[in-house]
């Protein structure tokens, strides 16, 4: 059997489609329904509290910019990945204020 030439890179994915046509992250927005949700989580974090923001109707670049604003306003660290912003600590009220000031409809999620 003849060897295949090429780099061996994946060209198609069931979640992303044709990977040869790279999409600009500035143009890809997430399809969401309903308001932005803010939740306090401790599960899987060794008891540490994290405020998560999800269901954002923004693209990846805008989500990272918003995460920077939230981290600065709360004075803590955090991350933005897969469309979810994580802020260290319980800062639900502050995050809600910032999101509403940005013009987003935000609600508390969970108990």
Residue frames as a rotation matrix with the C-alpha (Angstrom) as fourth column:
UNK 1
0.585 0.811 0.000 0.00
0.811 -0.585 0.000 0.00
0.000 0.000 -1.000 0.00
UNK 2
-0.148 -0.635 0.758 1.33
0.592 -0.671 -0.446 3.43
0.792 0.383 0.475 -0.93
UNK 3
-0.471 -0.085 -0.878 2.03
0.827 -0.391 -0.405 5.97
-0.309 -0.917 0.254 1.77
UNK 4
0.608 0.724 0.326 -0.15
0.777 -0.627 -0.059 9.02
0.162 0.289 -0.944 1.88
UNK 5
-0.576 -0.775 0.259 1.61
0.706 -0.631 -0.320 12.30
0.412 -0.001 0.911 1.40
UNK 6
0.282 0.657 0.699 0.57
0.104 -0.745 0.659 15.30
0.954 -0.113 -0.279 3.41
UNK 7
-0.482 -0.503 0.717 0.85
-0.545 -0.469 -0.695 16.76
0.686 -0.726 -0.048 6.82
UNK 8
-0.607 0.305 -0.734 -1.72
0.553 0.825 -0.115 14.49
0.570 -0.475 -0.670 8.46
UNK 9
-0.955 0.296 0.026 -3.72
-0.242 -0.723 -0.647 17.46
-0.173 -0.624 0.762 9.75
UNK 10
-0.394 0.901 0.182 -7.41
0.714 0.425 -0.556 17.00
-0.578 -0.089 -0.811 10.34
UNK 11
-0.984 0.044 0.175 -9.47
0.097 -0.688 0.719 18.69
0.152 0.724 0.673 7.62
UNK 12
-0.186 0.974 0.127 -12.99
-0.291 -0.178 0.940 18.04
0.939 0.138 0.317 8.91
UNK 13
-0.997 -0.052 -0.057 -14.54
0.042 0.258 -0.965 17.95
0.065 -0.965 -0.255 12.36
UNK 14
-0.347 0.935 -0.073 -18.10
0.811 0.338 0.478 17.10
0.472 0.106 -0.875 13.36
UNK 15
0.206 0.441 -0.873 -18.27
0.853 -0.518 -0.061 20.13
-0.479 -0.733 -0.483 15.63
UNK 16
-0.105 -0.356 -0.928 -16.44
-0.010 -0.933 0.359 22.70
-0.994 0.047 0.095 13.48
UNK 17
0.887 0.462 -0.016 -17.02
-0.036 0.036 -0.999 21.46
-0.461 0.886 0.049 9.93
UNK 18
0.690 -0.633 0.352 -14.38
0.603 0.233 -0.763 22.01
0.401 0.738 0.542 7.26
UNK 19
0.627 -0.504 -0.594 -11.23
0.445 -0.393 0.804 23.13
-0.639 -0.769 -0.022 9.05
UNK 20
-0.309 -0.735 0.604 -9.50
0.941 -0.144 0.305 24.15
-0.137 0.663 0.736 5.82
UNK 21
-0.033 0.376 0.926 -11.75
0.392 -0.847 0.359 27.19
0.919 0.375 -0.119 5.81
UNK 22
-0.590 -0.268 -0.762 -10.63
0.805 -0.118 -0.582 28.90
0.066 -0.956 0.285 8.96
UNK 23
0.459 0.811 0.363 -13.13
0.676 -0.584 0.449 31.32
0.576 0.040 -0.816 10.39
UNK 24
-0.507 -0.551 0.663 -12.17
0.030 -0.780 -0.625 34.68
0.862 -0.297 0.411 11.77
UNK 25
-0.530 0.309 -0.789 -12.98
0.832 0.370 -0.414 34.64
0.165 -0.876 -0.453 15.52
UNK 26
-0.906 0.199 -0.372 -14.26
-0.057 -0.932 -0.359 38.22
-0.418 -0.304 0.856 15.24
UNK 27
-0.590 0.698 -0.405 -17.08
-0.733 -0.254 0.631 37.14
0.338 0.670 0.661 12.93
UNK 28
-0.426 0.424 -0.799 -18.25
0.251 0.904 0.346 34.00
0.869 -0.053 -0.492 14.73
UNK 29
-0.490 0.357 0.795 -20.95
-0.828 -0.475 -0.298 34.78
0.271 -0.805 0.528 17.28
UNK 30
-0.988 0.156 -0.022 -22.56
0.152 0.908 -0.390 32.19
-0.041 -0.388 -0.921 19.48
UNK 31
-0.344 0.938 0.048 -26.24
-0.212 -0.128 0.969 31.46
0.915 0.323 0.243 19.00
UNK 32
-0.959 0.045 -0.280 -27.90
0.283 0.237 -0.929 31.92
0.025 -0.970 -0.240 22.36
UNK 33
-0.093 0.971 0.222 -31.45
0.274 -0.190 0.943 32.15
0.957 0.148 -0.249 23.55
UNK 34
0.721 0.466 -0.513 -32.49
0.612 -0.082 0.787 34.10
0.325 -0.881 -0.344 26.58
UNK 35
0.887 -0.325 0.328 -30.55
-0.408 -0.885 0.224 36.37
0.218 -0.332 -0.918 28.90
UNK 36
-0.127 -0.976 -0.177 -26.92
-0.320 0.209 -0.924 36.18
0.939 -0.061 -0.339 29.97
UNK 37
0.841 0.462 -0.282 -26.67
0.056 0.445 0.894 34.00
0.538 -0.767 0.348 33.08
UNK 38
-0.163 -0.849 0.503 -24.43
-0.650 -0.291 -0.702 34.58
0.742 -0.441 -0.504 36.09
UNK 39
0.820 0.432 -0.375 -23.86
-0.082 0.737 0.671 31.70
0.566 -0.519 0.640 38.50
UNK 40
0.127 -0.754 0.644 -21.69
-0.992 -0.106 0.072 30.92
0.014 -0.648 -0.761 41.53
UNK 41
0.758 0.066 -0.649 -19.95
-0.214 0.965 -0.153 27.54
0.616 0.255 0.746 41.34
UNK 42
0.235 -0.728 0.644 -17.73
-0.934 0.014 0.357 25.53
-0.269 -0.686 -0.676 43.66
UNK 43
0.815 0.173 0.553 -18.03
-0.121 0.984 -0.129 22.04
-0.566 0.038 0.823 42.14
UNK 44
0.754 -0.551 0.357 -14.77
0.649 0.539 -0.537 20.55
0.103 0.636 0.764 40.87
UNK 45
0.388 -0.609 0.692 -12.66
-0.029 -0.758 -0.651 23.41
0.921 0.232 -0.312 42.23
UNK 46
-0.363 -0.544 -0.757 -11.60
0.663 0.420 -0.620 22.01
0.655 -0.727 0.208 45.61
UNK 47
0.105 0.543 -0.833 -14.09
0.972 -0.231 -0.028 24.25
-0.208 -0.807 -0.552 47.41
UNK 48
-0.807 -0.419 -0.417 -12.96
0.324 -0.904 0.280 27.47
-0.494 0.090 0.865 45.73
UNK 49
0.263 0.956 -0.132 -15.79
0.483 -0.249 -0.839 29.76
-0.835 0.157 -0.527 44.62
UNK 50
-0.878 -0.448 0.168 -15.96
0.350 -0.360 0.865 30.96
-0.327 0.818 0.472 41.03
UNK 51
0.073 0.880 -0.470 -18.48
-0.163 -0.454 -0.876 33.26
-0.984 0.141 0.110 39.37
UNK 52
-0.700 -0.276 0.659 -19.33
0.535 0.408 0.739 32.03
-0.473 0.870 -0.138 35.86
UNK 53
-0.073 0.621 -0.780 -20.95
-0.511 -0.695 -0.506 34.06
-0.856 0.362 0.369 33.10
UNK 54
-0.825 -0.184 0.534 -22.43
0.288 0.676 0.679 32.11
-0.485 0.714 -0.505 30.19
UNK 55
0.129 0.851 0.510 -24.98
0.921 0.088 -0.380 32.33
-0.368 0.519 -0.772 27.39
UNK 56
-0.113 -0.287 -0.951 -23.20
0.026 -0.958 0.286 35.40
-0.993 0.008 0.116 26.01
UNK 57
0.741 0.426 0.519 -24.27
0.521 0.123 -0.844 36.54
-0.423 0.897 -0.131 22.51
UNK 58
0.634 -0.622 -0.461 -20.73
-0.628 -0.761 0.163 37.76
-0.452 0.186 -0.872 21.72
UNK 59
0.759 -0.482 -0.438 -17.83
-0.098 0.579 -0.809 36.51
0.644 0.657 0.392 19.62
UNK 60
0.539 -0.581 -0.610 -14.61
0.800 0.579 0.156 35.19
0.263 -0.572 0.777 21.19
UNK 61
-0.490 -0.760 0.428 -12.75
0.586 -0.650 -0.483 38.51
0.645 0.014 0.764 20.97
UNK 62
-0.082 0.558 0.825 -15.60
-0.419 -0.771 0.480 40.42
0.904 -0.306 0.297 22.63
UNK 63
0.842 0.368 -0.394 -15.87
0.142 0.554 0.820 37.76
0.520 -0.747 0.414 25.34
UNK 64
0.065 -0.902 -0.427 -12.16
0.942 0.197 -0.272 38.14
0.330 -0.384 0.863 26.17
UNK 65
-0.597 -0.236 0.767 -12.53
0.134 -0.972 -0.194 41.95
0.791 -0.013 0.612 26.31
UNK 66
0.381 0.823 0.421 -15.55
-0.434 -0.244 0.868 41.66
0.817 -0.513 0.264 28.60
UNK 67
0.692 -0.212 -0.690 -13.66
0.595 0.709 0.378 39.20
0.410 -0.672 0.617 30.82
UNK 68
-0.419 -0.903 0.094 -10.85
0.730 -0.397 -0.556 41.75
0.540 -0.164 0.826 31.15
UNK 69
-0.330 0.393 0.859 -13.33
-0.345 -0.897 0.277 44.44
0.879 -0.205 0.431 32.21
UNK 70
0.725 0.679 -0.117 -14.94
-0.183 0.353 0.918 42.12
0.664 -0.643 0.380 34.76
UNK 71
0.364 -0.672 -0.645 -11.60
0.841 0.534 -0.082 41.02
0.400 -0.512 0.760 36.22
UNK 72
-0.626 -0.610 0.485 -10.45
0.397 -0.785 -0.476 44.63
0.671 -0.105 0.734 36.52
UNK 73
-0.043 0.725 0.687 -13.69
-0.484 -0.617 0.621 45.78
0.874 -0.306 0.378 38.12
UNK 74
0.884 0.408 -0.228 -13.70
-0.049 0.567 0.822 42.89
0.464 -0.716 0.521 40.64
UNK 75
0.334 -0.844 0.419 -9.94
-0.928 -0.372 -0.011 43.10
0.165 -0.386 -0.908 41.26
UNK 76
0.280 -0.191 0.941 -9.42
-0.373 0.881 0.290 39.36
-0.884 -0.432 0.176 40.81
UNK 77
-0.781 -0.573 -0.249 -8.20
-0.494 0.322 0.808 36.85
-0.383 0.754 -0.534 38.25
UNK 78
0.285 0.877 0.388 -10.19
-0.286 0.464 -0.838 34.72
-0.915 0.128 0.383 35.90
UNK 79
-0.817 -0.520 0.248 -10.40
0.058 0.355 0.933 33.28
-0.573 0.777 -0.260 32.41
UNK 80
0.217 0.847 -0.486 -12.50
-0.721 -0.197 -0.665 33.23
-0.658 0.494 0.568 29.26
UNK 81
-0.870 -0.476 -0.128 -12.76
-0.439 0.629 0.642 30.00
-0.225 0.614 -0.756 27.29
UNK 82
-0.837 0.536 0.109 -15.40
0.524 0.728 0.442 28.21
0.158 0.428 -0.890 25.24
UNK 83
-0.297 0.761 0.577 -17.79
0.141 -0.563 0.814 31.15
0.944 0.324 0.060 25.55
UNK 84
0.708 0.491 -0.508 -17.76
0.543 0.081 0.836 31.08
0.451 -0.868 -0.209 29.36
UNK 85
-0.011 -0.677 0.736 -16.17
-0.329 -0.693 -0.642 33.70
0.944 -0.249 -0.215 31.60
UNK 86
0.499 0.078 -0.863 -14.89
0.713 0.528 0.460 32.55
0.492 -0.845 0.208 35.00
UNK 87
0.141 -0.388 0.911 -14.13
-0.413 -0.859 -0.302 35.13
0.900 -0.334 -0.281 37.69
UNK 88
-0.498 -0.408 -0.765 -12.41
0.467 0.618 -0.633 34.03
0.731 -0.672 -0.117 40.90
UNK 89
-0.968 0.155 -0.198 -14.58
0.133 -0.354 -0.926 34.51
-0.214 -0.922 0.322 43.98
UNK 90
-0.144 0.987 0.075 -18.24
0.974 0.154 -0.166 35.36
-0.175 0.049 -0.983 44.52
UNK 91
-0.814 -0.176 -0.553 -18.80
0.098 -0.981 0.167 38.60
-0.572 0.082 0.816 42.58
UNK 92
-0.412 0.716 0.564 -22.29
0.906 0.385 0.173 38.02
-0.093 0.582 -0.808 41.21
UNK 93
0.518 0.684 -0.514 -23.68
0.643 -0.708 -0.294 41.45
-0.564 -0.178 -0.806 42.09
UNK 94
-0.042 -0.635 -0.771 -20.73
-0.242 -0.743 0.625 43.34
-0.969 0.213 -0.123 40.61
UNK 95
-0.876 -0.285 0.390 -20.80
0.248 0.426 0.870 41.21
-0.414 0.858 -0.303 37.45
UNK 96
-0.026 0.951 0.310 -24.54
0.976 0.091 -0.198 41.82
-0.217 0.297 -0.930 37.04
UNK 97
0.506 0.181 -0.844 -24.00
0.224 -0.972 -0.074 45.59
-0.833 -0.152 -0.532 37.34
UNK 98
-0.462 -0.775 -0.431 -21.25
-0.308 -0.315 0.898 45.57
-0.832 0.548 -0.094 34.70
UNK 99
-0.779 0.200 0.595 -23.23
0.574 0.608 0.548 43.39
-0.253 0.768 -0.588 32.28
UNK 100
0.302 0.953 -0.027 -26.30
0.890 -0.292 -0.350 45.59
-0.342 0.082 -0.936 32.59
UNK 101
0.307 -0.287 -0.907 -24.15
-0.095 -0.958 0.270 48.69
-0.947 0.003 -0.321 32.06
UNK 102
-0.786 -0.618 0.013 -22.85
-0.107 0.157 0.982 47.05
-0.609 0.771 -0.190 28.85
UNK 103
-0.315 0.762 -0.566 -26.47
-0.941 -0.330 0.078 46.78
-0.128 0.557 0.820 27.65
UNK 104
-0.704 0.045 -0.708 -26.84
-0.192 0.949 0.251 43.02
0.683 0.313 -0.660 28.13
UNK 105
0.395 0.846 0.358 -29.87
-0.761 0.083 0.643 41.43
0.515 -0.526 0.677 29.80
UNK 106
-0.571 -0.693 -0.441 -28.40
-0.232 0.651 -0.723 39.44
0.788 -0.310 -0.532 32.70
UNK 107
0.580 0.738 0.345 -29.99
-0.628 0.135 0.767 37.32
0.520 -0.661 0.541 35.42
UNK 108
-0.366 -0.618 0.696 -28.77
-0.904 0.415 -0.107 35.19
-0.223 -0.668 -0.710 38.32
UNK 109
0.238 0.375 -0.896 -28.85
-0.575 0.798 0.182 31.46
0.783 0.472 0.405 37.60
UNK 110
-0.475 -0.401 -0.783 -28.93
0.280 0.775 -0.566 28.60
0.834 -0.488 -0.256 40.06
UNK 111
0.427 0.674 -0.602 -30.03
0.743 0.119 0.659 28.55
0.516 -0.729 -0.450 43.68
